[in-house]
């Protein structure tokens, strides 16, 4: 048994059929497009995490600043 109950022979037959249907050049371009999409997704996730961390830092700093600012207003 192979992956998920599918034998390696069955996977090779499916691969040959797909190559006959699409051709190697088309499969190569599909693979390149898929790789580019995955790298773009990873970059977006990384940027989202960095911006979330930056927002978390701003939220922690902001209440202290606003309390000081409110105290200054009440003293005036």
C-alpha positions, 0 to 999 in steps of 0.5 A: 500500500502507498499513500492513503491506500493508493499504490505507487503503480496507480500513481504512476499511471495517473501521472502518465495520463496527466502528462499525456493530457496536458503535456510537459510544458503546460505542467511545468508552467502550472507548477511554476504558477503554483510555486509563485502563488505559494511563495506569495501566500507565505509572504502575505502571511509573514507580513500579516503576522508582522503587522499584527505584532506591530498593532499589538505593541501600539495597543500596549503603548497607547493606553499608557500614553493616553492616560498621561495625556488625560492626566495632563488635560485634567491638571490644566 
